[in-house]
């Protein structure tokens, strides 16, 4: 884990100090636009707080490894057969995370994982979520399907 400090760094200093591989430099610099910057009044150079960059670098390094196993990754990524599917909608991602690598999960456990204590949960919401999740998975060409059977759900990987 990198140190979290309130020290100002220039982007080029971040690249040099953390020894970011060239393949990640573009990913990090592209995402730096979302990190708050501070302009030096004398030099006009943009600086970022090290703690903000630390979180960003950790996120980019964690997600850019091609040898990462298939799985569910925060905040909204699913990796299947070596392909990443990004920006999975929140409730769909929570359902996939709950079902991942389990033979069957009881509907009540899925409801608790996805909806928590939401007061507006209805009996048809889970069936609707399953349907919409399968539609989204087909649309992005992800070889997963959510199946329901006798009060249980499971995630099935299609052969491709």
TAHU-V382318 format. One line per field, one symbol per residue. phi: phi as a letter, one per 20 degrees, with the letter a starting at -180 (. if undefined). burial: + if it has 9 or more other C-alpha atoms within 8 Angstrom, else -. A space follows every 50 residues. Layout:
# TAHU-V382318
phi->???
burial->???
This chain:
# TAHU-V382318
phi->.ffdcedecegffffffelffgfegfffffeffeegdcefffenfeccfg fffgfffgffffeeffeffgrdcfebccdclmdedelfggffffffffeg mcfbcfgfffgffedldffefcfefffffgfffffffffemeedbeddal mccbddeffc
burial->--------+++--++--------++-+++-++--+----+-----+++++ ++++-++--++--------+-+---+++++-+--+--+--++++++-+++ ---++++--++++++----------+--++--++--++---++++++--- -++++-----
